Amino acid sequence: MSRYFNGQAQCGAWACFDEFNRIEIEVLSVISQQLKLIWENIRYKALKFIFEGLNINLDLRFGIFVTFNPDYVGRTELPDNLKQIFRQVTMMKPDSDLIAEIIFLSDGLDYYS
């Protein structure tokens, strides 16, 4: 992951890791330290910084997104330092019937007649 983040930080790429909480807690801890270092340098708009012993350029467009499914067997809870890095967004299946009803009503159609 260190080599991956190194290259990604230098070229400003975005990445999305699916089911991030399936990674073992020990590995998540190391990843969180690496990401925290990168985010701190982005916050201070550093153009170069030391990452894993290498002086690398930093493209400030760097971005990491993760998905995870809590409350499933075999999933680990994200460490607190990782929770601070990522903004949580909850997603759920849309209620298509309710959406259609609202669209009809907003267009002036009486759904019940």
Long-range contacts (C-beta under 8 A, 24 or more apart in sequence): 1-27, 1-30, 1-31, 1-34, 2-34, 2-51, 2-52, 5-34, 5-35, 5-38, 5-51, 6-51, 6-52, 6-54, 6-56, 8-62, 8-64, 9-38, 9-51, 9-56, 9-58, 9-59, 9-62, 10-56, 10-57, 10-58, 10-59, 11-59, 12-59, 12-60, 12-61, 12-62, 13-61, 13-62, 13-63, 14-61, 14-62, 14-63, 14-64, 14-65, 15-63, 15-64, 15-65, 16-64, 16-65, 16-66, 16-67, 17-64, 17-65, 17-66, 17-67, 18-66, 18-67, 19-67, 19-68, 19-69, 19-75, 20-66, 20-67, 20-68, 20-78, 21-68, 21-69, 21-70, 21-75, 21-76, 21-77, 21-78, 22-68, 22-74, 22-75, 22-76, 23-76, 24-76, 25-76, 25-79, 28-76, 28-78, 28-79, 28-82, 29-79, 31-82, 32-79, 32-81, 32-82, 32-85, 33-81, 35-64, 35-82, 35-85, 36-81, 36-85, 38-62, 39-85
